[in-house]
Amino acid sequence: MKAITLLGATGSIGTSTLDVLSRHPEKFSLYAACAQRNVEKMLEIILKFKPKKVALSNEQAALVLKDKVLSLHLDVEILRGESGVIELAADPKADIVVGAIVGAAGLKPLLAAVKNGGTIALANKEALVMSGRLFFDEVRKYGARVLPVDSEHSAIFQSLPYAIQTNLGYCNLKEHKVDKILLTGSGGPFRNKKLEELCHVTAKQAVAHPVWSMGPKISVDSATMMNKGLEFIEARYLFNATDADIKVVIHPQSVIHSMVSYIDGAVMAQLGKPDMRTPIAVALGFPDRIHSGVGALDFASLGELTFKDPDYERYPCLKLAMQSSEKGQAATVALNAANEIAVAAFLEDRLRYLDISQVVSSVLDKTNICEYSSIDEILEADKVARELADSIIRSHE
């Protein structure tokens, strides 16, 4: 029986994780869970999975949850605020910590979890985009293990040899005859929309992804393909790759989740239905396979699978991310911070769709490119970039 701590329990990844856990009560127990403010959903989780600890980062919501728990005489410890989430993540009783908090908010809890030397099932791409090499230095220092949960990185992981799977962050692709990582992406809901029509895109349209069911922020990132840019950066660190080792490919059907080509011309691909329960099950069960609740592909009914190179005029955010990857940690921190602020403003109807990339580009132009030697420096740079992005947005309102 493995104890699971679930960071981001009420989001889409958290919900899918709970579904996988519910299918294996003999293998896993939910030890702890955290969320931002969703009291009702967290209460449902407590009633069904009976965790020992729960945290809500919104302090008022945590107090409301505590009152409900007391009235129902439930035996669960309620923690509150950012400090409560970090304390929960740092609890050494968890065998696996699933990091599914969206955005930069997931970085501190993940680093707290790493210090226990356990397994991190990583679904938070932004944390790795921000901290990169420093994150994996902590992983090595404390003897932790990272397993990817993003569907694309899980696909790459599954297409690589075991020696690489067990040494993420420090593996040697060339030693294992890897020629290229092929990172696939659907192209989002606007891949066929005329470029001149993109200026009229609304938040409601952007969150309606044609294939995946995701939260609003990730859905917008998928539309702009910033998510693929962040995944490009994440893949660099996970697989110790160079920028030249990775190629982005548009694959609208989202059947092939990513591929790895080898020097002999062979290409290994992971195929499956677009359901996050598969990569979650891969991470939870590794090195074994466990049931995820996802059915097998019916190849006879698939139809054609298509591929093409990305159009950077349509996806300027993808280009900005790839350029930031080349420049290093300062640029990727600023990129992520500016994007989070810009996407939030777009979802609030304070910013137009095409202006998301403009805000990110403006912040990058004003960012001092340097090397960071500590997490505190990264967090300070993140704060500065957010303030700058917010100032740029407010100046155009």
Secondary structure, 3 states (H helix, E strand, C coil): CEEEEEECCCCHHHHHHHHHHHCCCCCEEEEEEEECCCHHHHHHHHHHHCCCEEEECCHHHHHHHHHHHHHCCCCCEEEEHHHHHHHHHCCCCCCEEEECCCCHHHHHHHHHHHCCCCEEEECCHHHHHHHHHHHHHHHHHHCCEEEECCHHHHHHHHCCCHHHHCCCCCCCCHHHCEEEEEEEECCCCCCCCCHHHHHHCCHHHHCCCCCCCCCHHHHHHHHHCHHHHHHHHHHHHHCCCCHHHEEEEECCCCCEEEEEEECCCCEEEEECCCCCHHHHHHHHHCCCCCCCCCCCCCHHHCCCCCCECCCCCCCHHHHHHHHHHHHCHHHHHHHHHHHHHHHHHHHCCCCCCCHHHHHHHHHHHCCCCCCCCCHHHHHHHHHHHHHHHHHHHHHCC
